[in-house]
Amino acid sequence: MNLVEQIKAANAYGCLECGKCTAVCPVSLFSNSYSPRSMLTKTIRNEYDSLFVDYDLWSCLTCRRCDAVCPANIDYSRLNQIVRTSAKDSGFKGKCSHSGAMELLQKVMTTENINQNRMDWVTNDLDTAEEGEILYYVGCAPYFDIFFDDINISTTEAAKSSIKILNKLGVKPVVMKDERCCGHDLLWNGDVENFKMLAQKNIDAVNATGAKTILFSCAECMSSFANLYPDNGFKVNQKLMHMSQFIAEQIENEKLDLREPEINVTFQDPCRLGRHLGIYDEPRQVLQHNDGEHYHEMMQNNKRSLCCGVSAWMNCDITSKRIQKERLRQAKQTGADVLTVACPKCHIHLSCTMKDDFVKDNYEMDIKDISTVVLERMK
């Protein structure tokens, strides 16, 4: 399918110029220069010379907030991905934050015989296997902990908590030594070739373990397996579950019981778990189990949830910080002691902004993965 046909498939020509997309876009809320509709207009007018070099092409969070309200059912996120891929194929690309380290890491993982040392976080109190029916997909958390050591954050804590929960339920999950990055960010940044290489390597590695179910703490990894892999011709045979879904299922089947909570919590809906995968209820069922009075919703929640402000490491700028500050303000406003997350990217970005002196003085609160919160409440 050529570029024009792909643009038509995203229903770009159905725009009613109503402006609803711009009204709800997190980026447009804090940046006067950006508008989903203006980017769409440039696309359908074939203004690629200016569009490919436009900084705003990389500003979109692909959070699907606009998709959720568009009366013409335009797939803005898909359209953005199409244009970015075309831009890359034409020799243009956005500027990855952190000096491009994250982008480089993902490309390095496409190396055929790469020898990773990614299991140091697996301590003696964690019981894992190399083969089995339930596989826990770790994602890039071991690398994140190294990259973001300066903000004193541990995203592998979510993995440790998840495996401890599984072990307490009598499950010895598979953890792959040769697991690669899921490729999520590469695809959303237009690098289809390297994304496909990672997708194939991950699928081959998972199939070799005999796993029938894959569990995720990272919403982006799960979105890759559930949406991006099949959309790009890769068949995923396993059942896919986010840890919040798995825990909710165990509670429903009376295999897991939790103590009444002692602290007030709120929940950050990751855009990949929510608007990309449609998973809203299970995290709330887990957090409200035994006592809903300690759970508090933020002003924008569920389908209206505000994104954590950065997508695929491409747009960490002043606009991102404003989005994050607003989200932390909403979290603090609930009266909660802990902001619960279900994706390491949310954990990293919101924790980073928490280091800002103004934010720290006014909106400081603990940020924990949902598996960590559950582990603390297990009887």
N, C-alpha and C positions, 0 to 999 in steps of 0.2 A: 504494500500500500504506500503510495507516495505521500508527500507532506500534506497536500491539499485534501486528499481523501481521509487522512488521519484527523485533520482538523474538522472535517465534516462529521466524522464518526464521534467526535467529542461534542457535537451539536453546537459548535461555536457560532454558526450563522443563525441560531435561534434566539440570539440576544434581544431582549425587549427594551433595553436601555432604561430599566427601572431603577437601577442603582442600589438594589438590595445587597448585592455582593460587597460593594464598597462600604455600605452602612454597617456590616457585621465583621468585616475583615480586621483582625487584630493589628496588622501592619498599617492599614489605612487609618486606624484609630489614633496612631501616634506618629504617622508620617504623611505630610501633606502631598508628597510627590507620588505616592503609590496608590494605584487603584486597579483591582482585578479587571474591571471593565475596560480601562484604557489599554491594558496589556492585550486584552482580547481584540480590541479594535485595531491595534497595530498588526495583530496576527492575520485577521481576515482581510486587511488592506494590503497584505504582502509587504509590509514595511520592514523586511528582515534586516536590511543594512543597519538601521537604527536600533532595531529590537535586539539583535544579537550582542550589541555592545552596551546595551542599557543595563545599568546596575540593578534596576528594579526587576529584571528578569530573574535574578537570583534572590530577590527579597521575599518572594512568596514562600510561606511556611508549608504549603501543601497540606494544611490542616483540615481542609474540606469544610470549613465554617461557611464559606460562600456556597459550596455545592448544596449544603443542607437547606438553604433558603431560596435558591434560584427557581423561579416559577417556570422557566423554560428547560429545566433539567440539564443545564450545561455542566459538563464535567471539567471545571476549571483546573483542578489538580492534574488530571490527565492531559489537558491541553498544555499546561505548563511543562510537563515532562516531555511531551512531543517537541515543543519548541526548544527546550534545553538540549535535547538529543540532536536536533537539527543544527543548533548553534555549535555544539562540539564537533559534529561532523564537518562543519564549515571552518573549523579552526579557532573557534571562540570558546571561552570557558570563564566561569566565575572564579573569584578568589577565595579559596578555602581558608578559614580562620586557623589559628594556631600554627601559622607558617606552613600550612599544607600537610602537617604531620599525619592527621587522620586519613586524608586521602591517600597518602603514600603507604600507610599501614595496610589499607584495604587492597591496594595494588600489589604490594609485596606478598600478600596472602594468596595471590593467584599462582605463585611460583609452584611448579610441579612437585618438587621434592623438598619443600621447606621443612625444617626441623624446629618446631616451636617448643619453647619452654613455658607452657601456659598452665601448668598444674600445681604450681607452688602454693596456691591458695587452698588446696585440698589438704586439710589438716587431719591428724590421726583420729579425731572424733567424728569424721565424716566417712560413711560407708558407701562406696561407689563400686560400679562394675564396668567391664568392657563390653559385655553383651547382656541382653535382656529385653523385656517387653516395654519397659518404661524408660525413656531417655530424657535427661534434663539438658536442654540446650543453653549453654552458658552465655554465648555471645561474646562481645569484646570487653566485658567487665574486667578481666585480668589486666588488660592494657589500659583501660580507663583509670584504674587505680594508680598506675605509674604516671600517666600523663597529667593527672589532676591531683597529685600529691600535695601541691601547694595550697589547695583549698580544704585539705584534711577531710577527704571523703572516701568511703569504701563502698564501691558498687558491688564488690564480690560478697559483701555482707548479705545481700539479697539471695545470692546463690547458696551461701552457707546455711542461711535460715531455711531455704527451700529444701535442701538435702536433709537437714535435721528433722524437719517436719515429715518428710518422706520416710526417713529411717524410723521415726517413732510410730509410723503407720505400718511398719514392717516391709517397706519398699526399699530395695537397693538399686537406685537408679544408675543407668549408664551415663557416664561422662566421657566424652570423646577427647583423646589426646591430640587428634589431628583435626579437630573442629576448625573451620575457617569463619571469617566474618560472613554474615549473611548476604552482604552486598547491597543492602537497602539504600545506603547513601549514594553509592556509585550510580545506581539506576536513576534516582531522583535528580542527580546532577548530570545526567545525559550520557554516562559511560556504560552503554548497554553491553559492549563486548566483554569487559572485565566483570560486570555483574553476572553474565551468563557463565563465565568460567567458575566463579565462586558458587553459583547455584548448583552446577553439575557436581562439583567436588563435594559439597555438603550433602546432596542427595545420595551420592554413592557411598559416602561415609556412614550416613544414617542407616541406609539399607543393609550395610555390612554388619551392623550390630544386631539385626533381627528385631529392632524396636517396632512396636505397634502403636505406641502413643508417644508424642513429643510434648514436653512441658516447657514453658517459657516464663521467665520473669521480665524479659524485654518485649514490650509491645511491638517494637519495630521489627524484631526478629520474627515474631509470630506473624506479623502482617506480610513479611517477605514470603514465608512458607505458604501462607493461606491465600494471598492475593498475587504477589509479584511473580512467584515461581510459575504457577499455573498460567497466568496471563502471558508468560513468555515461553510457553511450551514445555515446562518441566512438570512432570507428574509427581505429586506427593501422595504416597499411599497411606501414610500414618494419620491417626487421629491427632488433632492439634488442640492443645488446651493451655490457656494462661494459668499461672499458679492460682490466681484468684478463683477461676472456674473450678479447678481441681479441688481446692479447699472447700468451696461452697458445696460441691458434690459430696465430699466426705462428711460435711456437717449434716446435709440432708439425709444421708444414709446412716446417720448416727454412728459413724466411725470416728468422729472427731468432736470433742466438746471443748468449749473455751470458758475460762473464768469470766465473770462479769468484769468489764473494763474499769480501770481505776483512773484513766486519763481521758480527756476529750480529744476527739480526732476529727479531721476533715479529709477529703479525698480529692486529689488532682486527677481528672480524667485525661489520660494520654490521648492525643488525637488519633494515634494508630489503633489503640484498643477500642476507643469509642466510635468516632465517625468513620474510621476505615474498616473496623471489624464488627461494629454494632454491639459491643459488649459493655453494658452499663450496669446491669442489675447485680451480677455476681459479686463484684467488689463491695458493693453496699450491703449485700446479704451477709457477707463475712464480717464486715466492720460493725454491723448492727446486731450481730448474733448475741443473744442473751440480754442485751440492754441497748435499745436504740436511743436512749436519752443522752448517751455520751457521744453520739455521732451528729455532726453538724455540717449541713451543706453550705457551700460557698454561693455567693449571689449568682454567678454563672456556673451552671453545672450540666451534666448529661450532654445532650446535643449542643447546648449553648456554651459549653465549657471553653475557657480561654486557654490557648496553647501556651507552652512554656517558653516560646519566643524564638527558638532557633530550629532550623531544619537542615539536616545533612551537613552541619558545620559550615554552612555557606554565608550566613547572615548574622553573625554575632556583632551587633553594632549598637548605637545609642537607642535605636528603635526597639531592638530586642530587650535591652535593659529596662526600658519603660514598660514594655509588656510584662516582664517578670516582676517589676516592682508593683504593678497593679495587681498581679495574681497573688503576690505575697500579702498585699494589703487586704485583699478579699479573704485570704485564709486567716489572717490575724483577726479580722472583723468577726469571724464566727465564734471567737472565744476558745478555739481549740488549742491544745497544747502541742499536738503533733500534726504535721501535714503528711498524709500518707500518699505514697506514689506507687505506680505500677510500671515504671519504665526508668531505666538508668539515666536516659537523657534528661528527663524531667528532674531527676535527683541532682544531676550535675549542674544544669543551668540555673535552677532555683537556688541551689546552695552557693553557687558562684556569686550571684547577685546579693545573697544574704551577707556577703563580706563587706558590701558597701556600708560606710559608717551610718548614713541616714537610715538605710533599711535595717541595719543591725539594731539601731537605737529604737526603732518604731515597730518593726514587724518581725523581730527575731522569734523563731520557734524551731523545734526539732523537725527534721525531715527524715522519714523512715519508709523503707519498702514495706508493702503490705504483708509479705511473708515474715518479715522481722516483727511486725506488730502482732501477727498471729502467734508466732513462736513464743513471744512474751506472755501471751494469754493462755497458752495450752496448759491443761491440768496435768 
